[in-house]
Amino acid sequence: MGQLWLAIFASISGFAIAYFGYWLSGKPRLYVYSPISTGFRLPPPQDGSEPISIRAGQVMVQNAGRKSATKVQLVAQAGWKPWGYTIVPNLDHEVRSGPQDQWMIEIPFLGPGETVTVQILNGPNIDTVRSMEGAAKVVDVIHQRVQAKWVIALFLVLMLVGGGTIIFASWTLLRFGLSYLG
């Protein structure tokens, strides 16, 4: 019976050590977010012609993992090709069409901690970001006004005063209630 428990313990610890080694080795973790997109219309260049619609947006891809992500693909929705695009920082990449005629950018690899921004002019939305190791996680971002440091300090002081007031009022009510009962 002792040999059976020893064999079970050895196999479980072997699996645990193998998983721990896999966990320590790390992997790429791609995050994608689109902080800004804007559109506007320009007046027609000539009388009787249509106004020009301009749409500009950007997508940021970040590898937050400990290994490089290989063959990172940014795949747009099916439709038209963009008027132009820029990749910052300038990386080696390839532009091609996907299986359903989608516009696609393929970056050979994205190193650990590396971030790339793709700015697109009058193109479709980027629908999918993936690599050989898996799909990127989409992070929703919202714009927030940055306050001055003195405003943040004032808010902090007011929150501390309010928290202290709540604690003091609770303590006073508790003491009053206990003295009333006793």
Accessible surface in RSA format (square Angstrom, percent):
REM  Atomic radii and reference values for relative SASA: ProtOr
REM  Chains: A
REM  Algorithm: Lee & Richards
REM  Probe-radius: 1.40
REM  Slices: 20
REM RES _ NUM      All-atoms   Total-Side   Main-Chain    Non-polar    All polar
REM                ABS   REL    ABS   REL    ABS   REL    ABS   REL    ABS   REL
RES MET A   1   167.28  86.6 119.66  79.2  47.63 113.4 106.15  90.2  61.13  81.0
RES GLY A   2    55.71  68.7   0.00   N/A  55.71  68.7  40.65 111.6  15.06  33.7
RES GLN A   3   142.11  79.5 137.67 100.6   4.44  10.6  59.93 127.6  82.18  62.3
RES LEU A   4    97.90  54.5  91.92  65.8   5.99  15.0  96.16  67.5   1.74   4.7
RES TRP A   5   149.26  59.9 146.60  71.0   2.66   6.2 136.74  72.9  12.52  20.3
RES LEU A   6   108.58  60.5 104.48  74.7   4.11  10.3 107.69  75.6   0.89   2.4
RES ALA A   7    59.67  54.9  47.59  73.4  12.09  27.5  55.32  77.9   4.36  11.5
RES ILE A   8    63.51  36.1  62.21  46.3   1.31   3.1  63.44  45.7   0.08   0.2
RES PHE A   9   137.32  68.7 134.40  83.2   2.92   7.6 137.07  83.1   0.25   0.7
RES ALA A  10    57.28  52.7  46.02  71.0  11.26  25.6  49.50  69.7   7.78  20.6
RES SER A  11    57.98  49.0  45.88  61.2  12.10  27.9  44.02  93.7  13.96  19.6
RES ILE A  12   109.65  62.4 108.31  80.7   1.34   3.2 108.97  78.5   0.68   1.9
RES SER A  13    34.24  28.9  30.60  40.8   3.64   8.4  22.51  47.9  11.73  16.4
RES GLY A  14    38.09  47.0   0.00   N/A  38.09  47.0  32.02  87.9   6.06  13.6
RES PHE A  15   157.95  79.0 152.24  94.3   5.71  14.9 152.92  92.7   5.03  14.4
RES ALA A  16    57.40  52.8  44.96  69.4  12.44  28.3  53.55  75.4   3.85  10.2
RES ILE A  17   126.84  72.2 123.44  92.0   3.40   8.2 124.72  89.8   2.12   5.7
RES ALA A  18    66.15  60.8  48.00  74.1  18.15  41.3  59.04  83.1   7.11  18.8
RES TYR A  19   146.97  68.6 141.53  80.5   5.44  14.1 106.15  79.8  40.82  50.3
RES PHE A  20   112.54  56.3 111.92  69.3   0.62   1.6 112.54  68.2   0.00   0.0
RES GLY A  21    37.81  46.6   0.00   N/A  37.81  46.6  31.39  86.1   6.42  14.4
RES TYR A  22   138.05  64.5 127.57  72.6  10.47  27.2 103.86  78.1  34.18  42.1
RES TRP A  23   144.32  57.9 137.44  66.5   6.87  16.1 112.07  59.8  32.25  52.3
RES LEU A  24    90.10  50.2  78.63  56.3  11.47  28.8  78.72  55.3  11.38  30.6
RES SER A  25    55.91  47.2  34.37  45.9  21.54  49.6  39.77  84.7  16.14  22.6
RES GLY A  26    13.36  16.5   0.00   N/A  13.36  16.5   7.96  21.8   5.40  12.1
RES LYS A  27   117.17  57.2 114.27  70.1   2.90   6.9  64.82  58.3  52.35  55.8
RES PRO A  28    18.86  13.7   6.16   5.6  12.70  46.2   6.16   5.1  12.70  79.0
RES ARG A  29   119.13  50.0 113.79  58.0   5.35  12.7  39.52  54.0  79.61  48.3
RES LEU A  30    11.91   6.6   3.63   2.6   8.28  20.8   3.63   2.5   8.28  22.3
RES TYR A  31    55.01  25.7  55.01  31.3   0.00   0.0  27.51  20.7  27.50  33.9
RES VAL A  32    13.37   8.8  13.36  12.1   0.00   0.0  13.36  11.6   0.00   0.0
RES TYR A  33    49.59  23.2  46.41  26.4   3.17   8.3  29.15  21.9  20.44  25.2
RES SER A  34    61.05  51.6  40.37  53.9  20.68  47.6  29.81  63.5  31.24  43.8
RES PRO A  35    29.92  21.8  27.06  24.7   2.86  10.4  27.20  22.5   2.72  16.9
RES ILE A  36    90.98  51.8  87.29  65.0   3.69   8.9  90.98  65.5   0.00   0.0
RES SER A  37    66.45  56.1  35.88  47.9  30.57  70.4  30.08  64.1  36.37  50.9
RES THR A  38    68.88  49.0  60.62  61.5   8.26  19.7  43.98  59.1  24.90  37.6
RES GLY A  39    51.20  63.1   0.00   N/A  51.20  63.1  18.47  50.7  32.74  73.3
RES PHE A  40   105.67  52.9  92.59  57.3  13.09  34.1 102.58  62.2   3.09   8.9
RES ARG A  41   156.89  65.9 129.98  66.3  26.92  64.1  58.88  80.5  98.01  59.4
RES LEU A  42    76.05  42.4  75.13  53.7   0.92   2.3  75.78  53.2   0.27   0.7
RES PRO A  43   103.43  75.4  90.28  82.3  13.15  47.8  96.81  79.9   6.62  41.2
RES PRO A  44    60.30  43.9  43.60  39.7  16.70  60.7  43.60  36.0  16.70 103.8
RES PRO A  45    95.43  69.6  55.23  50.3  40.20 146.1  66.15  54.6  29.28 182.0
RES GLN A  46   131.78  73.7 123.06  89.9   8.73  20.8  37.66  80.2  94.12  71.4
RES ASP A  47   153.70 107.7 122.70 122.1  31.01  73.3  41.74  98.2 111.97 111.7
RES GLY A  48    89.76 110.7   0.00   N/A  89.76 110.7  44.68 122.6  45.08 101.0
RES SER A  49    46.82  39.6  28.64  38.2  18.18  41.9  36.40  77.5  10.42  14.6
RES GLU A  50   140.22  80.5 132.66 100.4   7.56  18.0  58.53 113.2  81.69  66.7
RES PRO A  51    47.85  34.9  36.24  33.0  11.62  42.2  36.24  29.9  11.62  72.2
RES ILE A  52    61.31  34.9  57.79  43.1   3.52   8.5  61.31  44.1   0.00   0.0
RES SER A  53    60.77  51.4  51.86  69.2   8.91  20.5  39.81  84.8  20.96  29.4
RES ILE A  54    23.39  13.3  20.64  15.4   2.75   6.6  20.99  15.1   2.40   6.5
RES ARG A  55    86.42  36.3  86.01  43.8   0.41   1.0  46.81  64.0  39.61  24.0
RES ALA A  56    33.50  30.8  32.21  49.7   1.30   2.9  32.46  45.7   1.04   2.8
RES GLY A  57    15.75  19.4   0.00   N/A  15.75  19.4  12.13  33.3   3.62   8.1
RES GLN A  58    36.15  20.2  33.64  24.6   2.51   6.0   2.83   6.0  33.32  25.3
RES VAL A  59    14.79   9.7  14.79  13.4   0.00   0.0  14.79  12.8   0.00   0.0
RES MET A  60    44.19  22.9  44.19  29.2   0.00   0.0  37.94  32.3   6.24   8.3
RES VAL A  61     0.00   0.0   0.00   0.0   0.00   0.0   0.00   0.0   0.00   0.0
RES GLN A  62    59.30  33.2  59.30  43.3   0.00   0.0   0.03   0.1  59.26  44.9
RES ASN A  63     0.00   0.0   0.00   0.0   0.00   0.0   0.00   0.0   0.00   0.0
RES ALA A  64    37.93  34.9  17.45  26.9  20.49  46.6  22.69  32.0  15.24  40.4
RES GLY A  65     9.20  11.3   0.00   N/A   9.20  11.3   3.07   8.4   6.12  13.7
RES ARG A  66   143.01  60.0 120.99  61.7  22.02  52.4  69.06  94.4  73.95  44.8
RES LYS A  67   101.64  49.6  98.41  60.4   3.23   7.7  57.05  51.4  44.59  47.5
RES SER A  68    45.76  38.7  34.26  45.7  11.50  26.5  16.95  36.1  28.82  40.4
RES ALA A  69     0.00   0.0   0.00   0.0   0.00   0.0   0.00   0.0   0.00   0.0
RES THR A  70    53.84  38.3  53.84  54.6   0.00   0.0  48.65  65.4   5.19   7.8
RES LYS A  71   104.74  51.1 102.71  63.0   2.03   4.8  50.51  45.5  54.23  57.8
RES VAL A  72     0.00   0.0   0.00   0.0   0.00   0.0   0.00   0.0   0.00   0.0
RES GLN A  73    28.08  15.7  28.08  20.5   0.00   0.0   2.50   5.3  25.58  19.4
RES LEU A  74     0.00   0.0   0.00   0.0   0.00   0.0   0.00   0.0   0.00   0.0
RES VAL A  75     6.85   4.5   6.85   6.2   0.00   0.0   6.85   6.0   0.00   0.0
RES ALA A  76     1.10   1.0   0.00   0.0   1.10   2.5   0.00   0.0   1.10   2.9
RES GLN A  77    81.12  45.4  77.07  56.3   4.05   9.7  20.58  43.8  60.54  45.9
RES ALA A  78    65.48  60.2  40.33  62.2  25.15  57.2  40.55  57.1  24.93  66.0
RES GLY A  79    39.54  48.8   0.00   N/A  39.54  48.8  28.12  77.2  11.42  25.6
RES TRP A  80   150.60  60.4 138.48  67.0  12.12  28.4 142.86  76.2   7.74  12.6
RES LYS A  81    88.46  43.2  77.46  47.5  11.00  26.2  74.20  66.8  14.26  15.2
RES PRO A  82    19.20  14.0   2.33   2.1  16.87  61.3   2.33   1.9  16.87 104.8
RES TRP A  83   155.86  62.5 116.27  56.3  39.59  93.0  97.15  51.8  58.71  95.2
RES GLY A  84    26.37  32.5   0.00   N/A  26.37  32.5  26.37  72.4   0.00   0.0
RES TYR A  85    77.60  36.2  49.48  28.2  28.12  73.2  36.60  27.5  41.00  50.5
RES THR A  86    70.44  50.1  66.21  67.1   4.24  10.1  39.49  53.0  30.95  46.8
RES ILE A  87    10.83   6.2   0.96   0.7   9.88  23.8   0.96   0.7   9.88  26.8
RES VAL A  88    74.74  49.2  73.01  66.1   1.73   4.2  73.48  63.8   1.26   3.4
RES PRO A  89    68.09  49.6  63.30  57.7   4.79  17.4  68.09  56.2   0.00   0.0
RES ASN A  90   135.06  93.1 104.29 100.8  30.77  74.1  30.84  74.2 104.22 100.7
RES LEU A  91    39.98  22.3  32.07  22.9   7.91  19.9  36.97  26.0   3.01   8.1
RES ASP A  92   120.89  84.7 109.59 109.1  11.29  26.7  28.53  67.1  92.36  92.1
RES HIS A  93    62.30  34.0  30.61  21.3  31.69  81.1  27.66  28.5  34.64  40.3
RES GLU A  94    94.85  54.5  90.58  68.5   4.27  10.2  35.93  69.5  58.92  48.1
RES VAL A  95    60.64  39.9  34.67  31.4  25.97  62.6  34.67  30.1  25.97  70.4
RES ARG A  96    92.11  38.7  81.85  41.7  10.26  24.4  39.53  54.0  52.58  31.9
RES SER A  97    60.55  51.2  38.71  51.7  21.84  50.3  21.55  45.9  39.00  54.6
RES GLY A  98    10.48  12.9   0.00   N/A  10.48  12.9   1.98   5.4   8.50  19.0
RES PRO A  99   126.72  92.4  82.00  74.8  44.72 162.5  95.74  79.0  30.98 192.5
RES GLN A 100   132.76  74.2 115.97  84.8  16.79  40.0  40.18  85.5  92.58  70.2
RES ASP A 101    87.70  61.4  83.55  83.2   4.15   9.8  33.27  78.3  54.43  54.3
RES GLN A 102    24.79  13.9  24.78  18.1   0.01   0.0   2.23   4.7  22.56  17.1
RES TRP A 103    13.04   5.2  11.99   5.8   1.06   2.5   4.83   2.6   8.21  13.3
RES MET A 104     5.93   3.1   5.93   3.9   0.00   0.0   5.64   4.8   0.29   0.4
RES ILE A 105     0.00   0.0   0.00   0.0   0.00   0.0   0.00   0.0   0.00   0.0
RES GLU A 106    22.57  13.0  21.32  16.1   1.26   3.0   1.58   3.1  20.99  17.1
RES ILE A 107     1.43   0.8   1.43   1.1   0.00   0.0   1.43   1.0   0.00   0.0
RES PRO A 108    66.71  48.6  57.31  52.2   9.40  34.2  61.47  50.8   5.24  32.6
RES PHE A 109   121.04  60.6 115.43  71.5   5.62  14.6 115.43  70.0   5.62  16.1
RES LEU A 110     0.00   0.0   0.00   0.0   0.00   0.0   0.00   0.0   0.00   0.0
RES GLY A 111     9.94  12.3   0.00   N/A   9.94  12.3   9.94  27.3   0.00   0.0
RES PRO A 112    74.73  54.5  51.83  47.2  22.90  83.2  52.11  43.0  22.62 140.6
RES GLY A 113    57.86  71.3   0.00   N/A  57.86  71.3  30.72  84.3  27.13  60.8
RES GLU A 114    51.95  29.8  45.61  34.5   6.34  15.1  27.44  53.1  24.51  20.0
RES THR A 115    45.29  32.2  32.89  33.3  12.40  29.6  24.56  33.0  20.72  31.3
RES VAL A 116     0.20   0.1   0.01   0.0   0.19   0.5   0.20   0.2   0.00   0.0
RES THR A 117    17.09  12.2  17.09  17.3   0.00   0.0   6.71   9.0  10.38  15.7
RES VAL A 118     0.00   0.0   0.00   0.0   0.00   0.0   0.00   0.0   0.00   0.0
RES GLN A 119    77.23  43.2  75.35  55.1   1.88   4.5  19.94  42.4  57.29  43.5
RES ILE A 120    13.59   7.7   9.28   6.9   4.31  10.4  10.69   7.7   2.90   7.9
RES LEU A 121    71.10  39.6  70.30  50.3   0.80   2.0  70.52  49.5   0.58   1.6
RES ASN A 122    18.60  12.8  15.51  15.0   3.10   7.5   8.12  19.5  10.48  10.1
RES GLY A 123     0.64   0.8   0.00   N/A   0.64   0.8   0.00   0.0   0.64   1.4
RES PRO A 124     5.08   3.7   1.53   1.4   3.55  12.9   3.62   3.0   1.47   9.1
RES ASN A 125    70.02  48.3  64.31  62.2   5.70  13.7  17.23  41.5  52.79  51.0
RES ILE A 126    30.54  17.4   3.60   2.7  26.94  64.9   3.60   2.6  26.94  73.1
RES ASP A 127    95.43  66.8  65.61  65.3  29.82  70.5   4.56  10.7  90.87  90.6
RES THR A 128    49.69  35.3  44.26  44.9   5.43  13.0  28.50  38.3  21.20  32.0
RES VAL A 129     9.79   6.4   2.65   2.4   7.14  17.2   2.65   2.3   7.14  19.4
RES ARG A 130    90.76  38.1  90.76  46.3   0.00   0.0  31.89  43.6  58.86  35.7
RES SER A 131    14.02  11.8   1.54   2.1  12.48  28.7   1.79   3.8  12.23  17.1
RES MET A 132   133.58  69.2  99.24  65.7  34.34  81.8  80.85  68.7  52.74  69.9
RES GLU A 133    87.84  50.4  47.36  35.8  40.48  96.4  40.71  78.7  47.13  38.5
RES GLY A 134    35.50  43.8   0.00   N/A  35.50  43.8  33.43  91.7   2.06   4.6
RES ALA A 135    84.64  77.8  51.85  80.0  32.79  74.6  51.88  73.1  32.76  86.8
RES ALA A 136    14.39  13.2   0.20   0.3  14.20  32.3   0.37   0.5  14.03  37.2
RES LYS A 137   134.37  65.6 126.57  77.7   7.80  18.6  80.12  72.1  54.25  57.8
RES VAL A 138   106.12  69.8  85.81  77.7  20.31  48.9  85.81  74.6  20.31  55.1
RES VAL A 139    57.97  38.1  52.53  47.6   5.44  13.1  55.49  48.2   2.48   6.7
RES ASP A 140   131.72  92.3 104.15 103.7  27.57  65.2  35.84  84.4  95.88  95.6
RES VAL A 141    62.70  41.3  36.64  33.2  26.06  62.8  40.47  35.2  22.23  60.3
RES ILE A 142   154.65  88.0 130.05  96.9  24.60  59.3 134.20  96.6  20.46  55.5
RES HIS A 143   138.79  75.9 111.01  77.2  27.78  71.1  79.84  82.3  58.95  68.6
RES GLN A 144   150.92  84.4 122.64  89.6  28.28  67.3  40.67  86.6 110.25  83.6
RES ARG A 145   188.65  79.2 167.77  85.5  20.88  49.7  64.60  88.3 124.04  75.2
RES VAL A 146   136.08  89.5 111.17 100.6  24.92  60.0 114.57  99.5  21.52  58.4
RES GLN A 147    66.85  37.4  56.11  41.0  10.74  25.6  17.94  38.2  48.91  37.1
RES ALA A 148    49.52  45.5  31.91  49.2  17.61  40.1  43.62  61.4   5.91  15.7
RES LYS A 149   182.00  88.8 172.54 105.9   9.46  22.5 116.46 104.8  65.53  69.8
RES TRP A 150   175.40  70.4 165.51  80.1   9.89  23.2 152.78  81.5  22.62  36.7
RES VAL A 151    23.36  15.4  23.36  21.1   0.00   0.0  23.36  20.3   0.00   0.0
RES ILE A 152    97.57  55.5  96.56  71.9   1.02   2.5  96.91  69.8   0.67   1.8
RES ALA A 153    52.36  48.1  48.47  74.8   3.90   8.9  51.99  73.2   0.38   1.0
RES LEU A 154    84.55  47.1  80.43  57.5   4.13  10.4  83.97  59.0   0.59   1.6
RES PHE A 155   106.30  53.2 105.50  65.3   0.80   2.1 106.17  64.4   0.12   0.4
RES LEU A 156    94.61  52.7  94.41  67.5   0.20   0.5  94.41  66.3   0.20   0.5
RES VAL A 157    82.45  54.3  81.90  74.1   0.55   1.3  82.43  71.6   0.02   0.0
RES LEU A 158   101.26  56.4  93.38  66.8   7.88  19.8  93.74  65.8   7.52  20.2
RES MET A 159   129.56  67.1 114.92  76.1  14.64  34.8  82.27  69.9  47.29  62.6
RES LEU A 160   118.98  66.3 108.54  77.7  10.44  26.3 110.73  77.8   8.25  22.2
RES VAL A 161    90.53  59.6  83.58  75.7   6.95  16.8  89.49  77.8   1.04   2.8
RES GLY A 162    30.15  37.2   0.00   N/A  30.15  37.2  29.76  81.7   0.39   0.9
RES GLY A 163    31.13  38.4   0.00   N/A  31.13  38.4  28.61  78.5   2.53   5.7
RES GLY A 164    38.03  46.9   0.00   N/A  38.03  46.9  31.82  87.3   6.21  13.9
RES THR A 165    82.14  58.4  76.37  77.4   5.78  13.8  64.07  86.1  18.08  27.3
RES ILE A 166   120.66  68.7 117.60  87.6   3.06   7.4 120.34  86.7   0.32   0.9
RES ILE A 167   126.26  71.8 123.28  91.8   2.98   7.2 125.44  90.3   0.82   2.2
RES PHE A 168   139.58  69.8 136.26  84.4   3.32   8.6 139.42  84.5   0.16   0.4
RES ALA A 169    45.46  41.8  41.64  64.3   3.83   8.7  45.35  63.9   0.12   0.3
RES SER A 170    62.63  52.9  54.53  72.8   8.10  18.7  36.36  77.4  26.27  36.8
RES TRP A 171   135.18  54.2 131.86  63.8   3.32   7.8 122.86  65.5  12.32  20.0
RES THR A 172    52.05  37.0  51.70  52.4   0.35   0.8  50.39  67.7   1.66   2.5
RES LEU A 173   126.24  70.3 119.50  85.5   6.74  16.9 119.80  84.1   6.44  17.3
RES LEU A 174    99.26  55.3  92.83  66.4   6.43  16.2  98.40  69.1   0.87   2.3
RES ARG A 175   136.96  57.5 132.24  67.4   4.71  11.2  38.45  52.5  98.51  59.7
RES PHE A 176   133.26  66.7 129.04  79.9   4.22  11.0 132.87  80.6   0.39   1.1
RES GLY A 177    28.57  35.2   0.00   N/A  28.57  35.2  28.45  78.1   0.12   0.3
RES LEU A 178   111.08  61.9 103.00  73.7   8.07  20.3 103.22  72.5   7.86  21.1
RES SER A 179    81.58  68.9  53.53  71.4  28.05  64.6  51.68 110.0  29.91  41.9
RES TYR A 180   173.23  80.9 145.47  82.8  27.77  72.2 104.75  78.7  68.48  84.4
RES LEU A 181   148.60  82.8 115.10  82.3  33.49  84.2 117.81  82.7  30.79  82.8
RES GLY A 182    98.99 122.1   0.00   N/A  98.99 122.1  52.57 144.3  46.42 104.0
END  Absolute sums over single chains surface
CHAIN  1 A    13440.9      11039.5       2401.4       9165.6       4275.3
END  Absolute sums over all chains
TOTAL         13440.9      11039.5       2401.4       9165.6       4275.3
